[in-house]
Amino acid sequence: MKRHLAYAAAALLLLPAAALAQGTGASAPGAATSPAQPMAKPAHGAMKGARAQHNLTAQQFVRAAAEGGMFEVESSQIALQKSQNADVKTFAQRMIDDHGKANDQLKNLAGQNQLRVPASLDKRDAAKIAALQKASGASFDTAYLRDQRVAHHLAIRLFQGYAENGDQPAVKDWAKSTLPTLEEHQKMLKDMKKAP
């Protein structure tokens, strides 16, 4: 009887920890996220860090990849309108085309695998978009290209990590097939003669 009470007490002590893990979006390794479960949204800084990790779940990868892709398209649409630099405009159009295509592929893939794609940018990326909208001239080009360099650095680390260690084969294959395009974008940024 005393042993049963001790087990019951131990179980009660563990309940808050389990509830806390569920409330923060933590899950057992390899556990699938079903569409019925609320999608945990880590703070932007944590997600930016997560983009560089090599042990993300499919849902975490999809969220980070989708947020990055949306930022690429939205910031590049602004660049097409605001930049006076032909090289920047050419690069921006390439970002819209390539990331727009990748975003559509990711939405389809997520739907097929019961994963969720965020509908909007997180707060920090939205703030970067707002800053780009206020910038003009050479300062705009500097800010846009700086953001692109950082975004592509993070995206490559994210995609490499998931391509190597992903937990869902279809998503892993997509990460592998998309990675060369991201690496090409990074090379374009390095090769831009007038890049600040």
Backbone bond lengths (Angstrom), bond angles and torsions (degrees), N, CA, C in turn:
res aa  C-N    CA-C-N  psi(-1)  N-CA   C-N-CA  omega(-1)  CA-C   N-CA-C  phi
1 M - - - 1.458 - - 1.525 110.86 -
2 K 1.348 115.66 -45.53 1.458 119.10 179.27 1.527 110.89 -62.88
3 R 1.360 115.03 -36.38 1.466 118.80 179.72 1.529 110.43 -64.72
4 H 1.338 117.13 -40.85 1.470 120.83 179.11 1.520 111.12 -63.77
5 L 1.342 116.18 -40.00 1.464 119.72 177.99 1.524 111.06 -65.13
6 A 1.324 116.49 -37.77 1.468 119.84 178.90 1.517 110.78 -64.87
7 Y 1.353 116.76 -42.02 1.470 120.08 177.76 1.528 110.94 -63.48
8 A 1.325 116.07 -41.74 1.466 120.23 -179.89 1.523 110.45 -63.56
9 A 1.334 116.80 -41.76 1.465 120.70 179.18 1.525 110.65 -64.53
10 A 1.327 115.94 -41.35 1.468 119.49 178.96 1.519 110.57 -63.53
11 A 1.325 116.56 -40.31 1.464 120.37 179.27 1.521 110.74 -63.07
12 L 1.338 116.70 -41.09 1.464 120.49 179.02 1.526 111.49 -64.22
13 L 1.325 117.21 -35.83 1.463 120.72 179.01 1.523 111.29 -68.05
14 L 1.334 116.61 -30.75 1.465 119.91 -178.41 1.516 112.83 -81.00
15 L 1.343 118.10 -20.78 1.459 120.77 -177.74 1.523 114.01 -57.08
16 P 1.347 119.60 -46.28 1.467 118.16 -180.00 1.524 112.61 -60.32
17 A 1.334 117.02 -37.41 1.459 119.29 179.50 1.515 110.60 -65.65
18 A 1.341 116.87 -41.04 1.468 120.00 179.07 1.519 110.33 -65.37
19 A 1.342 116.18 -42.00 1.462 119.56 179.29 1.522 110.91 -64.09
20 L 1.342 116.22 -39.45 1.456 120.17 178.81 1.517 110.41 -63.51
21 A 1.327 117.16 -42.40 1.464 120.42 179.29 1.512 110.38 -61.88
22 Q 1.356 117.52 -40.83 1.457 119.88 178.87 1.519 110.52 -67.86
23 G 1.309 117.85 -38.37 1.461 120.93 -178.39 1.503 113.11 -68.10
24 T 1.335 117.82 -24.78 1.458 120.06 -179.67 1.512 112.44 -96.88
25 G 1.318 116.56 4.57 1.450 119.16 177.40 1.508 112.82 85.28
26 A 1.350 118.82 6.13 1.451 120.94 178.24 1.510 109.14 -73.34
27 S 1.312 116.68 148.30 1.450 120.49 178.10 1.502 108.94 -146.95
28 A 1.304 114.02 164.86 1.452 118.79 178.90 1.510 109.32 -65.81
29 P 1.335 118.20 147.67 1.455 119.83 179.12 1.518 110.26 -56.83
30 G 1.338 115.22 132.97 1.453 120.29 178.63 1.513 113.92 83.36
31 A 1.333 118.25 -4.07 1.460 119.61 -179.65 1.504 109.61 -72.67
32 A 1.329 115.95 135.72 1.460 120.52 -179.05 1.513 109.48 -84.68
33 T 1.313 115.99 147.73 1.457 121.47 176.34 1.517 107.63 -96.76
34 S 1.308 117.55 119.26 1.459 119.82 -179.54 1.513 109.02 -88.40
35 P 1.352 116.84 156.44 1.459 119.31 -179.24 1.511 112.95 -62.39
36 A 1.343 117.82 -22.87 1.457 120.28 -178.20 1.525 111.75 -75.14
37 Q 1.350 117.04 -21.53 1.454 119.54 -179.02 1.525 110.04 -79.61
38 P 1.334 117.88 143.95 1.456 118.57 175.64 1.519 109.48 -66.39
39 M 1.321 116.07 139.53 1.459 120.23 -179.22 1.512 108.75 -83.44
40 A 1.312 115.70 120.64 1.458 120.01 178.45 1.509 109.52 -66.81
41 K 1.324 117.00 138.04 1.457 120.97 177.96 1.507 108.44 -118.51
42 P 1.345 116.94 100.90 1.449 118.48 178.00 1.515 110.98 -67.12
43 A 1.315 115.57 158.43 1.460 119.73 176.06 1.511 109.00 -59.39
44 H 1.336 116.43 151.98 1.465 120.41 -175.08 1.520 112.01 -54.46
45 G 1.313 117.20 -44.59 1.461 119.62 -179.95 1.514 111.49 -60.88
46 A 1.332 116.11 -38.37 1.461 119.51 178.26 1.511 110.50 -67.73
47 M 1.336 117.33 -39.13 1.458 119.72 179.67 1.514 110.82 -69.44
48 K 1.329 117.19 -39.13 1.461 118.53 176.74 1.522 109.54 -60.31
49 G 1.344 116.18 -39.71 1.455 119.31 175.49 1.520 110.68 -66.59
50 A 1.338 115.71 -38.24 1.457 119.71 -179.26 1.519 110.92 -64.99
51 R 1.327 117.34 -29.17 1.452 119.69 179.37 1.520 111.34 -61.96
52 A 1.314 116.76 -21.26 1.458 120.20 -179.34 1.526 112.42 -97.24
53 Q 1.310 117.69 -6.43 1.453 120.46 -177.36 1.514 110.67 -78.76
54 H 1.323 115.49 163.47 1.455 120.40 -177.58 1.520 111.57 -117.12
55 N 1.311 118.47 19.52 1.454 120.65 -178.57 1.522 111.78 -135.51
56 L 1.316 117.34 36.35 1.452 120.95 -178.73 1.518 111.17 -79.42
57 T 1.325 115.93 149.66 1.461 120.06 170.54 1.521 107.89 -75.28
58 A 1.323 115.72 166.75 1.466 120.07 177.75 1.528 110.46 -58.07
59 Q 1.343 116.92 -41.34 1.467 119.79 -179.28 1.527 111.86 -64.30
60 Q 1.310 117.10 -42.21 1.467 119.92 178.22 1.521 111.01 -64.46
61 F 1.309 116.36 -41.81 1.467 120.02 178.40 1.524 110.94 -62.80
62 V 1.330 116.38 -47.58 1.469 120.40 -178.53 1.521 110.44 -59.79
63 R 1.327 116.26 -42.72 1.473 119.27 179.90 1.528 111.02 -62.22
64 A 1.328 116.80 -48.15 1.461 120.52 -178.48 1.523 111.19 -65.57
65 A 1.321 117.43 -42.72 1.466 121.00 179.67 1.526 111.41 -64.40
66 A 1.330 116.41 -40.83 1.467 120.40 179.75 1.523 111.40 -66.69
67 E 1.335 116.75 -42.93 1.467 119.79 178.67 1.528 110.44 -61.75
68 G 1.338 116.24 -44.14 1.461 119.74 178.34 1.510 111.93 -62.77
69 G 1.326 116.90 -42.50 1.462 120.89 -179.74 1.516 112.68 -64.89
70 M 1.323 116.48 -41.03 1.469 119.89 177.83 1.525 110.79 -63.33
71 F 1.334 116.04 -41.94 1.461 119.38 179.57 1.528 110.60 -62.73
72 E 1.334 116.75 -42.25 1.468 120.15 179.12 1.522 111.08 -57.35
73 V 1.320 116.70 -47.69 1.467 120.62 -177.25 1.526 110.95 -66.83
74 E 1.328 117.23 -48.98 1.470 119.83 -176.25 1.533 111.97 -64.27
75 S 1.323 116.91 -43.60 1.470 119.13 -179.85 1.528 110.64 -67.06
76 S 1.317 117.14 -34.94 1.463 120.54 -179.22 1.523 111.96 -73.84
77 Q 1.320 117.69 -30.66 1.468 120.12 173.85 1.529 110.49 -63.39
78 I 1.321 115.86 -38.63 1.470 119.89 176.68 1.525 109.68 -65.87
79 A 1.333 116.59 -40.44 1.472 120.50 -179.98 1.517 111.31 -61.60
80 L 1.314 117.84 -38.23 1.470 120.02 177.79 1.519 111.21 -61.62
81 Q 1.312 117.03 -35.10 1.464 121.35 -178.53 1.529 112.35 -80.03
82 K 1.339 116.79 -38.78 1.458 119.75 -167.53 1.526 115.88 -101.08
83 S 1.325 117.32 -30.82 1.464 118.76 -174.26 1.523 111.12 -71.40
84 Q 1.335 115.15 145.03 1.465 121.83 174.50 1.527 110.72 -104.73
85 N 1.336 115.99 2.77 1.452 121.95 -176.41 1.532 108.90 -97.40
86 A 1.332 117.10 121.57 1.467 121.74 -176.80 1.530 111.78 -61.57
87 D 1.342 117.36 -38.23 1.463 120.50 179.27 1.527 111.32 -65.66
88 V 1.314 116.06 -39.88 1.463 120.35 178.85 1.529 109.62 -65.43
89 K 1.321 116.45 -42.10 1.470 120.18 179.88 1.528 111.30 -64.60
90 T 1.326 116.60 -41.26 1.467 120.43 178.19 1.522 110.49 -62.34
91 F 1.328 115.60 -44.64 1.461 120.52 178.34 1.526 110.21 -62.30
92 A 1.333 116.86 -44.46 1.466 121.08 -178.58 1.529 111.06 -60.31
93 Q 1.318 116.70 -41.56 1.466 119.53 179.25 1.524 110.82 -64.13
94 R 1.317 116.10 -39.13 1.467 120.27 177.26 1.530 110.41 -62.93
95 M 1.332 117.35 -39.05 1.466 120.59 178.72 1.530 110.62 -64.54
96 I 1.319 115.94 -42.68 1.471 120.07 179.62 1.525 110.18 -61.96
97 D 1.329 116.43 -45.26 1.470 120.55 -178.45 1.525 111.46 -65.51
98 D 1.337 116.24 -52.53 1.466 120.34 -174.14 1.525 112.45 -70.61
99 H 1.339 116.17 -46.03 1.463 118.29 -178.16 1.525 111.44 -74.49
100 G 1.328 116.84 -31.00 1.463 119.23 174.47 1.521 110.91 -61.68
101 K 1.336 116.37 -44.43 1.467 121.28 177.59 1.535 110.71 -63.42
102 A 1.330 116.75 -45.65 1.470 121.01 -179.97 1.532 110.75 -63.60
103 N 1.337 117.15 -39.06 1.464 120.61 178.89 1.527 110.94 -61.90
104 D 1.346 116.37 -41.61 1.464 120.11 178.32 1.532 110.87 -65.11
105 Q 1.318 116.46 -42.74 1.470 120.35 177.89 1.527 110.52 -60.67
106 L 1.325 115.83 -42.43 1.463 120.26 -178.37 1.529 111.10 -65.33
107 K 1.324 117.07 -39.82 1.471 119.97 177.91 1.522 110.67 -61.30
108 N 1.329 116.66 -44.78 1.462 120.71 178.95 1.525 111.11 -63.30
109 L 1.324 115.94 -45.60 1.460 121.57 179.87 1.520 111.11 -61.55
110 A 1.326 116.13 -43.49 1.467 120.73 179.65 1.525 110.55 -62.32
111 G 1.324 116.41 -43.41 1.460 120.02 178.83 1.517 112.46 -61.52
112 Q 1.318 116.84 -40.22 1.463 121.56 179.91 1.530 112.33 -68.47
113 N 1.318 116.29 -24.61 1.468 120.72 -175.86 1.525 113.42 -112.45
114 Q 1.327 116.47 17.36 1.466 122.71 177.40 1.526 112.59 55.12
115 L 1.332 115.55 43.94 1.460 122.38 176.72 1.521 108.06 -114.24
116 R 1.306 115.89 154.71 1.469 120.11 -177.12 1.519 111.42 -104.52
117 V 1.320 114.57 142.04 1.463 122.01 176.66 1.526 107.26 -111.34
118 P 1.338 118.19 131.34 1.472 119.18 179.51 1.523 111.25 -63.75
119 A 1.316 115.54 148.88 1.467 120.80 -177.54 1.526 112.48 -90.12
120 S 1.325 117.71 -14.78 1.456 119.80 -176.98 1.525 110.34 -149.53
121 L 1.320 114.94 168.23 1.461 121.45 178.50 1.522 110.55 -69.69
122 D 1.321 116.16 154.58 1.463 118.95 172.90 1.534 108.27 -76.43
123 K 1.324 115.96 174.71 1.468 120.17 -172.03 1.525 113.17 -62.97
124 R 1.329 117.18 -40.68 1.457 118.88 -176.21 1.531 111.28 -68.90
125 D 1.341 117.13 -42.41 1.460 119.17 177.79 1.530 110.84 -67.17
126 A 1.328 116.66 -36.20 1.470 119.88 176.27 1.530 110.11 -62.83
127 A 1.327 117.22 -36.89 1.469 120.85 177.62 1.526 110.52 -66.91
128 K 1.340 117.39 -37.45 1.466 119.98 176.93 1.525 110.85 -64.71
129 I 1.319 116.44 -39.17 1.463 120.45 177.35 1.527 109.74 -62.47
130 A 1.326 116.62 -44.00 1.471 120.89 179.14 1.523 110.68 -61.45
131 A 1.337 117.24 -39.97 1.465 121.12 179.25 1.529 110.58 -65.77
132 L 1.336 116.84 -40.01 1.472 119.65 178.02 1.526 110.90 -64.46
133 Q 1.309 116.73 -37.22 1.466 120.29 179.77 1.525 111.72 -64.79
134 K 1.330 117.10 -27.64 1.468 121.02 -179.89 1.521 112.34 -86.66
135 A 1.321 117.67 -21.91 1.473 121.33 -176.29 1.524 110.49 -78.31
136 S 1.339 115.30 161.15 1.466 119.75 177.72 1.528 109.70 -153.33
137 G 1.327 114.95 163.77 1.462 120.88 176.09 1.517 113.01 61.79
138 A 1.333 114.96 -144.50 1.463 121.21 -177.68 1.526 111.78 -64.28
139 S 1.335 117.14 -31.65 1.461 119.26 179.40 1.533 110.85 -67.13
140 F 1.329 116.44 -31.90 1.462 118.85 175.45 1.526 110.29 -64.41
141 D 1.339 116.50 -49.76 1.461 120.29 -178.93 1.522 111.29 -58.58
142 T 1.329 116.06 -41.55 1.466 120.15 178.74 1.520 110.95 -60.60
143 A 1.331 116.67 -47.88 1.470 120.94 -178.63 1.526 111.25 -65.84
144 Y 1.321 116.45 -43.59 1.468 120.44 -179.00 1.527 111.26 -62.17
145 L 1.325 116.47 -48.61 1.462 119.43 -178.50 1.522 112.11 -67.77
146 R 1.328 116.92 -34.70 1.471 120.04 175.84 1.529 109.57 -62.57
147 D 1.332 116.31 -46.93 1.465 120.27 178.75 1.525 111.16 -60.33
148 Q 1.334 116.50 -38.69 1.465 120.48 -179.86 1.526 111.47 -66.43
149 R 1.317 116.08 -40.31 1.466 119.26 179.04 1.528 111.05 -62.69
150 V 1.320 115.83 -45.89 1.463 120.16 179.80 1.531 110.31 -64.77
151 A 1.327 116.31 -46.09 1.470 120.66 -177.90 1.525 111.55 -61.17
152 H 1.333 116.59 -41.17 1.464 118.57 -178.92 1.526 112.00 -73.67
153 H 1.317 116.50 -33.89 1.466 119.26 175.45 1.530 109.69 -60.51
154 L 1.340 116.44 -47.55 1.464 120.92 179.82 1.519 111.57 -65.72
155 A 1.336 116.28 -41.70 1.470 119.73 -178.30 1.522 111.46 -63.52
156 I 1.326 116.93 -41.73 1.467 119.97 -179.98 1.519 110.72 -63.41
157 R 1.313 116.89 -42.80 1.471 119.96 177.55 1.531 110.72 -62.91
158 L 1.321 116.45 -42.33 1.461 121.42 178.62 1.524 111.04 -60.31
159 F 1.332 116.32 -51.59 1.457 121.04 -175.36 1.529 111.32 -68.71
160 Q 1.318 117.45 -38.37 1.467 119.85 176.71 1.524 110.69 -61.42
161 G 1.322 115.96 -46.42 1.453 120.74 -179.16 1.515 112.18 -60.14
162 Y 1.344 116.05 -46.16 1.462 117.90 -177.88 1.527 111.17 -73.60
163 A 1.324 118.01 -35.17 1.465 120.72 177.59 1.522 111.11 -61.44
164 E 1.320 116.81 -33.39 1.467 121.21 -179.62 1.524 112.56 -83.14
165 N 1.328 116.68 -39.03 1.465 120.03 -169.47 1.522 114.74 -127.75
166 G 1.324 117.60 16.06 1.461 120.33 -176.37 1.513 113.69 -61.11
167 D 1.338 115.13 153.41 1.462 120.59 -176.42 1.519 113.57 -99.23
168 Q 1.337 118.24 -2.75 1.455 120.51 179.73 1.536 108.83 -131.42
169 P 1.335 117.86 115.50 1.468 121.34 -171.27 1.528 115.63 -54.45
170 A 1.333 118.91 -43.85 1.469 120.53 -177.52 1.531 110.78 -65.08
171 V 1.327 116.27 -41.31 1.463 121.24 179.54 1.530 109.75 -69.59
172 K 1.306 116.09 -39.20 1.465 122.17 177.73 1.530 110.58 -60.95
173 D 1.331 116.61 -44.17 1.477 120.94 178.39 1.526 111.05 -62.70
174 W 1.347 116.71 -39.60 1.457 119.79 179.35 1.530 110.28 -65.74
175 A 1.319 116.45 -40.64 1.473 120.17 177.94 1.532 109.85 -60.11
176 K 1.325 116.91 -44.12 1.475 120.87 179.49 1.519 111.26 -62.49
177 S 1.326 116.93 -43.00 1.466 120.24 -176.39 1.531 112.80 -73.64
178 T 1.324 117.43 -23.74 1.472 121.90 -178.90 1.524 112.09 -88.22
179 L 1.304 117.16 -25.58 1.464 122.34 -176.08 1.530 114.06 -54.52
180 P 1.353 120.62 -44.13 1.471 119.35 179.89 1.532 113.79 -59.35
181 T 1.319 117.28 -33.14 1.472 120.24 177.87 1.523 110.16 -66.85
182 L 1.327 117.20 -41.84 1.464 120.47 177.99 1.525 110.75 -63.57
183 E 1.325 116.56 -40.22 1.465 120.35 178.62 1.523 111.24 -66.34
184 E 1.326 116.85 -34.81 1.467 120.31 175.93 1.525 110.91 -66.19
185 H 1.325 116.73 -39.95 1.467 120.49 176.79 1.530 110.27 -61.14
186 Q 1.323 116.32 -42.59 1.458 120.02 179.79 1.527 110.62 -62.40
187 K 1.324 116.79 -40.15 1.461 120.73 177.89 1.528 110.75 -65.01
188 M 1.331 116.72 -40.03 1.476 120.41 177.23 1.527 110.31 -58.65
189 L 1.325 116.46 -42.43 1.462 120.16 179.25 1.525 111.17 -62.30
190 K 1.328 116.55 -41.22 1.456 120.40 -179.83 1.528 111.23 -68.01
191 D 1.327 116.59 -33.13 1.468 120.91 -174.83 1.533 113.44 -85.40
192 M 1.318 117.20 -10.58 1.470 118.71 -177.73 1.527 109.76 -63.98
193 K 1.312 116.27 116.72 1.473 121.48 -174.55 1.526 112.33 -63.01
194 K 1.315 116.91 -36.98 1.462 119.55 -175.52 1.514 112.25 -99.59
195 A 1.338 116.47 13.72 1.473 118.59 179.96 1.516 109.68 -67.56
196 P 1.340 117.80 131.47 1.466 120.40 179.08 1.509 111.76 -67.17
